[in-house]
Amino acid sequence: MRIIITESQKQSTQDRIKTLVKKLGWNQASDVLGGVKNLTKLGFDNDPMEFLNIFNDLDVVQSEEEENCTLFRYETTKNVFIYDREVNEIYVNDGIIWDALERGFGISYNGVISFIRIWLREVFGLKEYIKNVEEFSHIPDWLTEIN
C-alpha cells in the first residue's frame, strides 16, 4: 500500500511539530516523535534555519532587572537569547536553541555560532550588534529567567 502525502498535509504536519517543539522543547518533542532524526526530518526538512525560524516572533525587550541586557523571548522568563551590552556578549539558551542545533542537527560549536549570527542579523536586523559581538555562550543559570 502506498501513502501519498500532499504538500498541504506535509505543511500542516510540520506546523504542528514546530508548535510542539516551541511548547515542549527540543528534547521532549524528539521523544514524542521517536527520536531526533524524525524530528529534524519531519519538522524541519533537516534545515537548521527552518528550526531557528520558529523563533522569528520573539519579543525583544529591555530587561527590568539587568540594565545592560536585551532579552529575546517568547514568554516572560523564557529567554531564548540575551544580549549583554556591557560585556558585548550574546547568551544562548541551551535547552531551547543550542542543544537542538548541536545535537539535533549535528552542527559544530562554531557552526552553531555562525547560524545564530546569520539568523539574528536577518530576522532582527542586528547587523551592527552582531559584527561587534565578541562572544557567544550559554545562558548562565542566574540569567535564564530574568525579567
N, CA and C atoms as a LAMMPS dump frame, in Angstrom:
ITEM: TIMESTEP
0
ITEM: NUMBER OF ATOMS
441
ITEM: BOX BOUNDS ff ff ff
-5.0000000000000000e+02 5.0000000000000000e+02
-5.0000000000000000e+02 5.0000000000000000e+02
-5.0000000000000000e+02 5.0000000000000000e+02
ITEM: ATOMS id mol type element x y z
1 1 1 N 0.834 -1.17 0
2 1 2 C 0 0 0
3 1 3 C 0.89 1.248 0
4 2 1 N 0.547 2.173 -0.809
5 2 2 C 1.315 3.406 -0.936
6 2 3 C 0.522 4.557 -0.334
7 3 1 N 1.204 5.358 0.506
8 3 2 C 0.561 6.519 1.112
9 3 3 C 1.111 7.769 0.448
10 4 1 N 0.2 8.587 -0.035
11 4 2 C 0.604 9.828 -0.69
12 4 3 C 0.262 10.988 0.235
13 5 1 N 1.271 11.776 0.532
14 5 2 C 1.084 12.939 1.391
15 5 3 C 1.163 14.183 0.514
16 6 1 N 0.115 14.973 0.557
17 6 2 C 0.111 16.19 -0.243
18 6 3 C 0.988 17.25 0.415
19 7 1 N 1.31 18.257 -0.339
20 7 2 C 2.136 19.353 0.183
21 7 3 C 1.444 20.047 1.353
22 8 1 N 0.129 20.224 1.266
23 8 2 C -0.578 20.894 2.359
24 8 3 C -0.605 20.019 3.611
25 9 1 N -0.708 18.687 3.455
26 9 2 C -0.648 17.789 4.601
27 9 3 C 0.733 17.844 5.242
28 10 1 N 1.762 17.892 4.403
29 10 2 C 3.126 17.974 4.921
30 10 3 C 3.313 19.272 5.698
31 11 1 N 2.832 20.378 5.139
32 11 2 C 2.954 21.675 5.808
33 11 3 C 2.191 21.689 7.128
34 12 1 N 1.019 21.104 7.132
35 12 2 C 0.215 21.039 8.349
36 12 3 C 0.922 20.222 9.429
37 13 1 N 1.527 19.115 9.029
38 13 2 C 2.273 18.276 9.966
39 13 3 C 3.47 19.038 10.504
40 14 1 N 4.196 19.712 9.619
41 14 2 C 5.354 20.493 10.054
42 14 3 C 4.943 21.6 11.017
43 15 1 N 3.844 22.265 10.747
44 15 2 C 3.373 23.332 11.635
45 15 3 C 3.053 22.78 13.022
46 16 1 N 2.412 21.62 13.069
47 16 2 C 2.097 21.009 14.364
48 16 3 C 3.368 20.612 15.107
49 17 1 N 4.341 20.093 14.386
50 17 2 C 5.607 19.692 15.008
51 17 3 C 6.341 20.923 15.543
52 18 1 N 6.355 21.994 14.779
53 18 2 C 7.029 23.223 15.212
54 18 3 C 6.375 23.794 16.473
55 19 1 N 5.057 23.74 16.526
56 19 2 C 4.342 24.189 17.725
57 19 3 C 4.705 23.308 18.915
58 20 1 N 4.8 22.018 18.672
59 20 2 C 5.178 21.069 19.719
60 20 3 C 6.566 21.385 20.265
61 21 1 N 7.51 21.668 19.382
62 21 2 C 8.882 21.996 19.795
63 21 3 C 8.883 23.27 20.634
64 22 1 N 8.122 24.244 20.208
65 22 2 C 8.087 25.512 20.932
66 22 3 C 7.461 25.354 22.322
67 23 1 N 6.458 24.5 22.426
68 23 2 C 5.782 24.303 23.716
69 23 3 C 6.561 23.384 24.646
70 24 1 N 7.041 22.252 24.111
71 24 2 C 7.671 21.24 24.953
72 24 3 C 9.185 21.351 25.037
73 25 1 N 9.785 21.943 24.03
74 25 2 C 11.24 21.964 23.945
75 25 3 C 11.727 20.85 23.037
76 26 1 N 12.971 20.964 22.637
77 26 2 C 13.565 20.052 21.661
78 26 3 C 13.581 18.601 22.149
79 27 1 N 14.067 18.375 23.357
80 27 2 C 14.232 17.009 23.85
81 27 3 C 12.908 16.271 23.997
82 28 1 N 11.926 16.909 24.591
83 28 2 C 10.631 16.255 24.757
84 28 3 C 9.938 16.032 23.419
85 29 1 N 10.039 16.989 22.522
86 29 2 C 9.422 16.828 21.2
87 29 3 C 10.064 15.667 20.448
88 30 1 N 11.385 15.521 20.562
89 30 2 C 12.039 14.399 19.868
90 30 3 C 11.612 13.065 20.469
91 31 1 N 11.356 13.027 21.775
92 31 2 C 10.842 11.805 22.401
93 31 3 C 9.461 11.452 21.838
94 32 1 N 8.601 12.451 21.704
95 32 2 C 7.249 12.235 21.188
96 32 3 C 7.288 11.71 19.754
97 33 1 N 8.238 12.21 18.963
98 33 2 C 8.307 11.84 17.545
99 33 3 C 9.22 10.643 17.255
100 34 1 N 9.705 10 18.308
101 34 2 C 10.505 8.801 18.098
102 34 3 C 11.964 9.059 17.818
103 35 1 N 12.473 10.194 18.22
104 35 2 C 13.894 10.465 18.094
105 35 3 C 14.22 11.73 17.329
106 36 1 N 15.478 12.105 17.464
107 36 2 C 15.978 13.348 16.872
108 36 3 C 15.922 13.315 15.349
109 37 1 N 16.278 12.182 14.75
110 37 2 C 16.267 12.106 13.279
111 37 3 C 14.874 12.351 12.718
112 38 1 N 13.866 11.768 13.356
113 38 2 C 12.487 12 12.909
114 38 3 C 12.1 13.461 13.063
115 39 1 N 12.479 14.048 14.187
116 39 2 C 12.129 15.442 14.444
117 39 3 C 12.769 16.374 13.421
118 40 1 N 14.058 16.215 13.177
119 40 2 C 14.737 17.117 12.231
120 40 3 C 14.203 16.935 10.813
121 41 1 N 13.885 15.698 10.443
122 41 2 C 13.4 15.439 9.08
123 41 3 C 11.946 15.872 8.903
124 42 1 N 11.071 15.403 9.785
125 42 2 C 9.64 15.681 9.633
126 42 3 C 9.28 17.134 9.927
127 43 1 N 9.926 17.708 10.92
128 43 2 C 9.565 19.07 11.318
129 43 3 C 10.293 20.164 10.58
130 44 1 N 11.52 19.857 10.146
131 44 2 C 12.356 20.947 9.627
132 44 3 C 13.106 20.613 8.338
133 45 1 N 12.756 19.498 7.691
134 45 2 C 13.435 19.087 6.452
135 45 3 C 14.955 19.096 6.596
136 46 1 N 15.437 18.751 7.787
137 46 2 C 16.875 18.722 8.089
138 46 3 C 17.552 20.075 7.881
139 47 1 N 16.796 21.154 7.99
140 47 2 C 17.309 22.501 7.764
141 47 3 C 17.33 23.28 9.084
142 48 1 N 18.519 23.54 9.634
143 48 2 C 18.6 24.257 10.91
144 48 3 C 17.995 25.658 10.874
145 49 1 N 18.019 26.311 9.722
146 49 2 C 17.417 27.648 9.629
147 49 3 C 15.898 27.557 9.787
148 50 1 N 15.305 26.478 9.289
149 50 2 C 13.873 26.259 9.491
150 50 3 C 13.569 26.163 10.979
151 51 1 N 14.448 25.509 11.709
152 51 2 C 14.276 25.418 13.16
153 51 3 C 14.351 26.806 13.788
154 52 1 N 15.393 27.559 13.478
155 52 2 C 15.537 28.899 14.063
156 52 3 C 14.36 29.799 13.7
157 53 1 N 13.814 29.604 12.518
158 53 2 C 12.715 30.459 12.073
159 53 3 C 11.44 30.306 12.892
160 54 1 N 11.315 29.247 13.687
161 54 2 C 10.124 29.153 14.538
162 54 3 C 10.178 30.196 15.652
163 55 1 N 11.337 30.813 15.82
164 55 2 C 11.503 31.843 16.843
165 55 3 C 11.561 33.251 16.251
166 56 1 N 11.109 33.417 15.019
167 56 2 C 11.135 34.733 14.367
168 56 3 C 10.249 35.76 15.058
169 57 1 N 9.308 35.284 15.863
170 57 2 C 8.369 36.201 16.505
171 57 3 C 8.721 36.498 17.963
172 58 1 N 9.974 36.329 18.328
173 58 2 C 10.386 36.601 19.706
174 58 3 C 10.137 38.067 20.067
175 59 1 N 9.74 38.281 21.312
176 59 2 C 9.645 39.644 21.829
177 59 3 C 11.054 40.107 22.174
178 60 1 N 11.378 41.327 21.837
179 60 2 C 12.676 41.908 22.169
180 60 3 C 12.403 43.022 23.17
181 61 1 N 12.858 42.81 24.403
182 61 2 C 12.559 43.756 25.481
183 61 3 C 13.81 44.079 26.284
184 62 1 N 13.804 45.272 26.857
185 62 2 C 14.866 45.676 27.768
186 62 3 C 14.616 45.004 29.106
187 63 1 N 15.632 44.392 29.682
188 63 2 C 15.489 43.748 30.977
189 63 3 C 15.181 44.785 32.054
190 64 1 N 14.249 44.451 32.926
191 64 2 C 13.929 45.32 34.059
192 64 3 C 14.929 45.115 35.195
193 65 1 N 15.566 43.945 35.219
194 65 2 C 16.465 43.59 36.316
195 65 3 C 17.939 43.854 36.007
196 66 1 N 18.313 43.708 34.759
197 66 2 C 19.706 43.9 34.341
198 66 3 C 19.742 44.994 33.286
199 67 1 N 20.172 46.182 33.661
200 67 2 C 20.064 47.341 32.766
201 67 3 C 20.84 47.218 31.46
202 68 1 N 21.86 46.375 31.416
203 68 2 C 22.655 46.231 30.195
204 68 3 C 22.188 45.104 29.293
205 69 1 N 21.087 44.456 29.639
206 69 2 C 20.654 43.275 28.897
207 69 3 C 19.384 43.509 28.09
208 70 1 N 19.42 43.048 26.848
209 70 2 C 18.245 42.994 25.997
210 70 3 C 17.835 41.535 25.918
211 71 1 N 16.548 41.265 26.14
212 71 2 C 16.037 39.896 26.196
213 71 3 C 15.266 39.569 24.925
214 72 1 N 15.489 38.386 24.396
215 72 2 C 14.76 37.868 23.246
216 72 3 C 13.991 36.667 23.778
217 73 1 N 12.665 36.757 23.817
218 73 2 C 11.891 35.691 24.443
219 73 3 C 10.506 35.572 23.833
220 74 1 N 9.867 34.417 24.073
221 74 2 C 8.507 34.246 23.599
222 74 3 C 7.521 34.115 24.745
223 75 1 N 8.012 34.046 25.961
224 75 2 C 7.182 34.11 27.161
225 75 3 C 7.991 34.839 28.216
226 76 1 N 7.296 35.495 29.136
227 76 2 C 8.008 36.135 30.237
228 76 3 C 8.815 35.061 30.955
229 77 1 N 10.028 35.353 31.246
230 77 2 C 11.004 34.463 31.901
231 77 3 C 11.367 33.233 31.072
232 78 1 N 11.099 33.241 29.778
233 78 2 C 11.567 32.158 28.911
234 78 3 C 12.486 32.784 27.868
235 79 1 N 13.666 33.176 28.313
236 79 2 C 14.612 33.874 27.451
237 79 3 C 15.313 32.892 26.521
238 80 1 N 15.285 33.205 25.243
239 80 2 C 15.933 32.372 24.239
240 80 3 C 17.35 32.885 23.997
241 81 1 N 17.47 34.217 23.904
242 81 2 C 18.768 34.877 23.765
243 81 3 C 18.798 36.061 24.711
244 82 1 N 19.983 36.399 25.15
245 82 2 C 20.177 37.626 25.929
246 82 3 C 21.408 38.325 25.368
247 83 1 N 21.259 39.6 25.038
248 83 2 C 22.4 40.387 24.582
249 83 3 C 22.833 41.281 25.729
250 84 1 N 24.047 41.07 26.196
251 84 2 C 24.603 41.87 27.291
252 84 3 C 25.54 42.908 26.682
253 85 1 N 25.099 44.155 26.661
254 85 2 C 25.866 45.233 26.046
255 85 3 C 27.131 45.564 26.818
256 86 1 N 27.109 45.362 28.125
257 86 2 C 28.271 45.711 28.941
258 86 3 C 29.488 44.861 28.588
259 87 1 N 29.285 43.571 28.401
260 87 2 C 30.409 42.682 28.078
261 87 3 C 30.414 42.288 26.598
262 88 1 N 29.444 42.851 25.827
263 88 2 C 29.353 42.607 24.398
264 88 3 C 29.274 41.109 24.089
265 89 1 N 28.31 40.462 24.733
266 89 2 C 28.176 39.015 24.61
267 89 3 C 26.712 38.642 24.392
268 90 1 N 26.491 37.616 23.583
269 90 2 C 25.152 37.071 23.396
270 90 3 C 25.11 35.712 24.067
271 91 1 N 24.14 35.557 24.966
272 91 2 C 23.934 34.285 25.655
273 91 3 C 22.817 33.528 24.945
274 92 1 N 23.016 32.236 24.767
275 92 2 C 22.071 31.395 24.048
276 92 3 C 21.516 30.341 25.005
277 93 1 N 20.207 30.154 25.001
278 93 2 C 19.578 29.167 25.867
279 93 3 C 19.88 27.756 25.356
280 94 1 N 20.521 26.959 26.218
281 94 2 C 20.893 25.58 25.847
282 94 3 C 19.691 24.743 25.468
283 95 1 N 18.727 24.683 26.363
284 95 2 C 17.594 23.779 26.187
285 95 3 C 16.698 24.141 25.028
286 96 1 N 16.697 25.393 24.634
287 96 2 C 15.809 25.82 23.559
288 96 3 C 16.529 25.837 22.209
289 97 1 N 17.725 26.364 22.167
290 97 2 C 18.406 26.571 20.888
291 97 3 C 19.658 25.708 20.718
292 98 1 N 20.593 25.861 21.62
293 98 2 C 21.924 25.288 21.425
294 98 3 C 21.896 23.766 21.238
295 99 1 N 21.211 23.051 22.135
296 99 2 C 21.156 21.588 22.046
297 99 3 C 20.547 21.122 20.735
298 100 1 N 19.499 21.814 20.297
299 100 2 C 18.836 21.432 19.051
300 100 3 C 19.793 21.543 17.871
301 101 1 N 20.524 22.652 17.796
302 101 2 C 21.441 22.842 16.677
303 101 3 C 22.636 21.896 16.758
304 102 1 N 23.187 21.752 17.954
305 102 2 C 24.391 20.938 18.112
306 102 3 C 24.082 19.44 18.038
307 103 1 N 23.163 18.99 18.858
308 103 2 C 22.861 17.558 18.916
309 103 3 C 21.846 17.126 17.867
310 104 1 N 20.833 17.955 17.669
311 104 2 C 19.776 17.587 16.73
312 104 3 C 20.203 17.64 15.279
313 105 1 N 20.886 18.713 14.906
314 105 2 C 21.291 18.883 13.515
315 105 3 C 22.764 18.537 13.295
316 106 1 N 23.471 18.193 14.373
317 106 2 C 24.874 17.77 14.246
318 106 3 C 25.822 18.887 13.858
319 107 1 N 25.532 20.104 14.297
320 107 2 C 26.349 21.256 13.92
321 107 3 C 27.423 21.487 14.99
322 108 1 N 28.615 21.806 14.559
323 108 2 C 29.727 22.061 15.479
324 108 3 C 29.486 23.361 16.255
325 109 1 N 30.262 23.553 17.309
326 109 2 C 30.179 24.765 18.137
327 109 3 C 30.266 26.023 17.266
328 110 1 N 31.298 26.095 16.415
329 110 2 C 31.474 27.274 15.55
330 110 3 C 30.355 27.395 14.53
331 111 1 N 29.847 26.253 14.063
332 111 2 C 28.726 26.262 13.135
333 111 3 C 27.463 26.817 13.773
334 112 1 N 27.228 26.454 15.034
335 112 2 C 26.074 26.969 15.763
336 112 3 C 26.162 28.493 15.844
337 113 1 N 27.323 28.987 16.178
338 113 2 C 27.526 30.43 16.27
339 113 3 C 27.261 31.099 14.915
340 114 1 N 27.752 30.497 13.846
341 114 2 C 27.531 31.062 12.505
342 114 3 C 26.051 31.134 12.166
343 115 1 N 25.328 30.041 12.411
344 115 2 C 23.892 30.032 12.136
345 115 3 C 23.17 31.104 12.958
346 116 1 N 23.497 31.203 14.226
347 116 2 C 22.834 32.175 15.097
348 116 3 C 23.152 33.6 14.646
349 117 1 N 24.395 33.858 14.27
350 117 2 C 24.776 35.198 13.777
351 117 3 C 23.946 35.591 12.553
352 118 1 N 23.894 34.678 11.594
353 118 2 C 23.141 34.952 10.355
354 118 3 C 21.676 35.186 10.678
355 119 1 N 21.107 34.307 11.492
356 119 2 C 19.685 34.393 11.816
357 119 3 C 19.359 35.687 12.561
358 120 1 N 20.132 36.039 13.584
359 120 2 C 19.87 37.273 14.334
360 120 3 C 20.011 38.502 13.433
361 121 1 N 20.974 38.457 12.544
362 121 2 C 21.178 39.585 11.62
363 121 3 C 19.986 39.714 10.668
364 122 1 N 19.545 38.585 10.093
365 122 2 C 18.47 38.626 9.1
366 122 3 C 17.106 38.895 9.713
367 123 1 N 16.8 38.274 10.819
368 123 2 C 15.461 38.358 11.387
369 123 3 C 15.269 39.599 12.253
370 124 1 N 16.265 39.924 13.047
371 124 2 C 16.105 41.027 13.994
372 124 3 C 16.893 42.273 13.598
373 125 1 N 17.558 42.228 12.452
374 125 2 C 18.292 43.396 11.981
375 125 3 C 19.429 43.811 12.893
376 126 1 N 20.087 42.847 13.488
377 126 2 C 21.145 43.152 14.458
378 126 3 C 22.53 43.171 13.818
379 127 1 N 22.602 43.619 12.608
380 127 2 C 23.877 43.621 11.894
381 127 3 C 24.985 44.328 12.669
382 128 1 N 24.708 45.52 13.169
383 128 2 C 25.728 46.273 13.899
384 128 3 C 26.122 45.587 15.2
385 129 1 N 25.138 45.059 15.925
386 129 2 C 25.444 44.371 17.177
387 129 3 C 26.286 43.13 16.914
388 130 1 N 25.828 42.332 15.966
389 130 2 C 26.452 41.039 15.714
390 130 3 C 27.898 41.198 15.266
391 131 1 N 28.154 42.175 14.441
392 131 2 C 29.511 42.367 13.927
393 131 3 C 30.49 42.664 15.065
394 132 1 N 30.003 43.298 16.128
395 132 2 C 30.867 43.663 17.239
396 132 3 C 30.853 42.686 18.409
397 133 1 N 29.959 41.701 18.362
398 133 2 C 29.87 40.752 19.472
399 133 3 C 31.147 39.928 19.536
400 134 1 N 31.72 39.88 20.709
401 134 2 C 32.978 39.165 20.885
402 134 3 C 32.774 37.716 21.283
403 135 1 N 31.64 37.402 21.893
404 135 2 C 31.475 36.076 22.475
405 135 3 C 30.017 35.621 22.416
406 136 1 N 29.842 34.347 22.118
407 136 2 C 28.547 33.688 22.249
408 136 3 C 28.744 32.624 23.308
409 137 1 N 27.854 32.53 24.266
410 137 2 C 27.963 31.47 25.253
411 137 3 C 26.589 31.059 25.729
412 138 1 N 26.58 30.03 26.54
413 138 2 C 25.338 29.508 27.073
414 138 3 C 24.819 30.45 28.154
415 139 1 N 23.489 30.566 28.249
416 139 2 C 22.903 31.435 29.274
417 139 3 C 23.227 30.853 30.647
418 140 1 N 23.882 31.626 31.502
419 140 2 C 24.124 31.142 32.857
420 140 3 C 22.799 31.006 33.606
421 141 1 N 22.76 30.09 34.563
422 141 2 C 21.508 29.818 35.288
423 141 3 C 20.874 31.074 35.859
424 142 1 N 21.681 31.993 36.375
425 142 2 C 21.106 33.179 37.012
426 142 3 C 20.424 34.11 36.015
427 143 1 N 20.708 33.952 34.723
428 143 2 C 20.099 34.825 33.711
429 143 3 C 18.894 34.2 33.005
430 144 1 N 18.69 32.911 33.16
431 144 2 C 17.665 32.215 32.38
432 144 3 C 16.282 32.821 32.538
433 145 1 N 15.936 33.232 33.734
434 145 2 C 14.565 33.672 33.977
435 145 3 C 14.455 35.145 34.378
436 146 1 N 15.452 35.949 34.052
437 146 2 C 15.354 37.369 34.437
438 146 3 C 14.252 38.046 33.631
439 147 1 N 13.756 39.083 34.188
440 147 2 C 12.728 39.898 33.531
441 147 3 C 13.324 41.188 33.053
